[in-house]
Amino acid sequence: MSHARSIRRRAWFEWAVASAASVLAFVTLVWHNWIEIVFGVDPDEGSGAVEWAIVLVLALVASGAAVAGSYEMRQARVVSRDIGMASRKT
């Protein structure tokens, strides 16, 4: 497998993580008591602090993963371009 393909695969994984984190953050914003329903616990005793913390963490994860994925895809383009230029010279 080429180096550029490996980088692209990593970028797609990071974008998938960003998408999943975004969806979970949105679900938590819209349906704030899903944690209590799914896990059967109320960690903040109804104050909503845990939900807001989860939204914040998920938003940070989504942003970071999206930026990392974009960086990886740019790197893959640079590597592909450099390989293409090297093959034209020979």
C-alpha positions, -999 to +999 in steps of 0.1 A: +000+000+000+014+034-009+021+061+016-005+084+001-032+058+003-023+051+040-026+088+047-060+090+029-073+061+049-063+078+081-080+111+069-113+092+062-111+076+096-106+110+113-135+124+093-157+095+104-148+102+140-156+139+135-190+130+120-199+106+148-189+131+174-209+158+157-240+136+156-237+127+192-232+163+202-263+173+182-283+144+198-272+155+232-283+191+225-317+181+212-324+151+234-305+160+266-318+131+288-307+103+265-279+094+290-304+088+318-326+067+295-298+047+279-276+041+309-303+043+336-282+068+357-286+105+365-250+116+372-258+153+377-292+148+394-311+167+368-289+198+366-278+192+330-241+199+337-230+165+325-249+169+292-233+203+286-198+189+294-205+160+269-216+185+242-184+205+248-161+175+247-178+161+216-176+194+198-139+196+206-133+161+194-153+167+162-134+199+155-100+183+162-107+152+141-120+173+112-089+195+113-067+165+115-085+148+086-081+178+065-044+180+073-039+143+065-057+147+031-035+177+023-005+156+031-017+128+009-021+153-020+015+166-015+029+130-014+009+120-045+020+152-063+057+146-053+055+110-065+039+121-098+067+147-103+094+122-095+080+097-120+079+123-148+116+131-142+127+096-148 
